[in-house]
Amino acid sequence: MYCSLNILDVHVDYIEQFLNDTKTCLPCLNELTVDYNQLQIATENFTKDRTRFNCKNVEKLNIKQKNIELEDFYTYFPLL
């Protein structure tokens, strides 16, 4: 099963709602397209546990950010 989510050009609150596992269940989310800065805000700099679960299976992340040096980022997206 392949599941993708495009949440570009939306308010950061919508990103948080989609990724928060108590509000949305996305166990098969494979591809995520999102603005990096908004993703960073919604996940509280990749430290928020409530949004970590829906990100763990993402294999393809479409963002415009080129250099990512946060260790917590790769903990959030272990399959990248």
Secondary structure, 3 states (H helix, E strand, C coil): CCEEEEECCCCHHHHHHHHCCCCCCCCCEEEEEECHHHHHHHCCCCCCHHHHHHHCCCCEEECCCCCCCCHHHHHHCCCC
